[in-house]
Amino acid sequence: MGMYDTIFIDKKILKANMMVCPKCGAIPVSFQTKDLNNLMDCYYLKLVDGSTMRLFKLDDPTDKKFWHHFTPEEKEENKKNKSAWFADLYAHDGYWEDEAWLPENRHQRDMGELPHQWLTVFDLCKHSGVYVEIEYRIKFTDGCVETIEKVEKK
């Protein structure tokens, strides 16, 4: 239990390294890890210069085109169904649309020469009603991916 960091991985990297569910072949949307800060941060592993794989930290959304202001109807509905934990909505209130949270729509900060470590990432795929664990170890040297290895479960 505890807090995990989320790592999104470029689809080109996922396909090139066969990072798919062994049962159904589904490509994971994201992976989880405890090998970084454990602060529920988001990262993006992507190709740079066409061949180098580097890790980037993702900032929260800032692009206002993905900001949804609450409509008068939503504000009225809130007043009718307000529970103790839900505060009144104000004119400036709203929320980030789902698209705002995609890696390509967020500011990406290069992690530089960090990390110099192995990073274990995992995901769960629900195949035929059974969860299948997908786990990989990624070796970083000078901030670049050196190897990606599948972890075989015994």
C-alpha positions in Angstrom: 0.0 0.0 0.0 1.0 3.6 -0.2 1.6 6.2 -2.8 2.9 5.4 -6.3 4.3 7.6 -9.0 2.7 7.2 -12.5 4.9 6.8 -15.6 3.4 7.2 -19.1 5.5 5.6 -21.8 5.6 6.7 -25.4 3.6 4.1 -27.6 6.7 3.8 -29.9 8.8 2.6 -26.9 6.0 0.2 -25.7 5.7 -1.4 -29.2 9.4 -1.6 -29.8 10.0 -3.3 -26.4 6.9 -5.5 -26.6 5.6 -4.0 -23.4 2.1 -5.5 -23.7 -0.1 -7.8 -21.6 1.1 -11.3 -22.1 -2.4 -12.7 -22.1 -4.4 -10.3 -24.4 -1.7 -8.1 -26.0 -3.2 -4.9 -24.7 -0.9 -1.9 -24.6 -0.9 -0.3 -21.1 -1.9 3.4 -20.8 0.5 4.0 -17.8 2.7 2.2 -15.3 3.2 2.6 -11.5 6.4 2.7 -9.6 7.7 3.2 -6.0 11.3 3.7 -7.2 11.1 7.5 -7.6 9.7 10.0 -5.1 6.4 8.2 -4.1 4.6 11.5 -4.2 2.0 10.6 -6.7 3.9 12.6 -9.4 3.6 11.9 -13.1 6.5 11.2 -15.5 6.8 10.6 -19.2 9.3 8.3 -20.8 9.7 9.4 -24.4 12.0 9.3 -27.4 14.3 12.3 -27.9 16.1 12.8 -31.2 14.4 9.7 -32.6 16.4 7.1 -30.7 17.3 8.2 -27.1 14.8 7.4 -24.4 14.7 10.0 -21.6 12.4 10.5 -18.5 10.5 13.8 -18.1 8.6 15.0 -15.1 5.0 16.2 -16.0 3.7 19.4 -14.4 0.0 19.9 -13.7 -2.1 21.2 -16.6 -1.9 24.9 -17.4 -3.3 25.3 -20.9 -6.6 27.1 -20.4 -8.1 25.6 -23.6 -8.7 22.5 -21.5 -10.3 24.3 -18.5 -14.0 23.9 -18.1 -15.9 26.6 -16.2 -18.9 25.3 -14.4 -22.1 26.2 -16.2 -25.0 28.0 -14.4 -26.9 24.7 -14.5 -24.0 22.9 -12.8 -23.8 25.6 -10.1 -27.6 25.3 -9.6 -27.4 21.5 -9.3 -24.6 21.9 -6.8 -26.7 24.1 -4.6 -29.5 21.5 -4.7 -27.4 18.5 -3.9 -24.7 20.1 -1.7 -23.2 17.7 0.8 -21.2 18.7 3.9 -17.8 18.1 2.1 -18.7 19.9 -1.1 -18.3 23.7 -1.0 -20.3 26.3 -2.9 -19.2 26.9 -6.6 -18.1 30.3 -7.5 -17.9 32.1 -10.9 -14.2 31.2 -11.5 -14.6 27.5 -10.4 -14.3 24.6 -12.9 -12.1 21.6 -13.6 -9.5 20.3 -16.0 -11.0 18.2 -18.8 -9.5 14.7 -19.2 -7.5 15.7 -22.3 -5.6 18.2 -20.2 -3.9 15.4 -18.2 -2.4 13.6 -21.3 1.4 13.8 -21.4 1.5 15.7 -24.7 -0.7 18.5 -23.2 1.4 19.1 -20.1 4.7 20.9 -19.6 7.5 18.3 -19.5 10.7 18.9 -17.5 13.7 16.9 -18.5 15.0 14.9 -15.5 18.6 15.7 -16.7 21.2 13.1 -15.7 18.9 11.6 -13.1 18.0 8.9 -12.4 21.2 6.7 -12.3 19.3 3.6 -11.3 17.0 0.7 -12.1 13.4 1.6 -12.2 10.7 -1.1 -11.8 7.4 -0.3 -13.4 4.2 -2.3 -13.3 0.6 -2.4 -14.4 -2.4 -4.7 -14.1 -4.4 -5.9 -17.0 -7.8 -7.4 -16.5 -8.0 -10.3 -19.0 -11.0 -12.6 -18.9 -11.9 -11.4 -15.4 -8.4 -12.2 -14.0 -5.8 -9.5 -13.3 -2.5 -10.1 -15.1 0.6 -8.3 -13.7 2.8 -6.6 -16.2 6.3 -5.7 -14.8 9.5 -4.3 -16.4 12.8 -3.1 -15.1 14.3 0.0 -16.8 18.0 0.8 -16.4 19.0 4.4 -16.6 22.5 5.7 -17.2 23.2 9.5 -17.4 19.4 10.0 -17.6 19.0 7.8 -20.7 17.5 4.4 -20.9 20.1 1.7 -21.3 17.9 -1.4 -21.2 14.3 -2.5 -20.6 13.9 -6.0 -19.2 10.7 -7.9 -18.6 10.3 -9.3 -15.1 9.3 -12.9 -15.3 7.0 -14.1 -12.5 7.6 -17.5 -11.0 
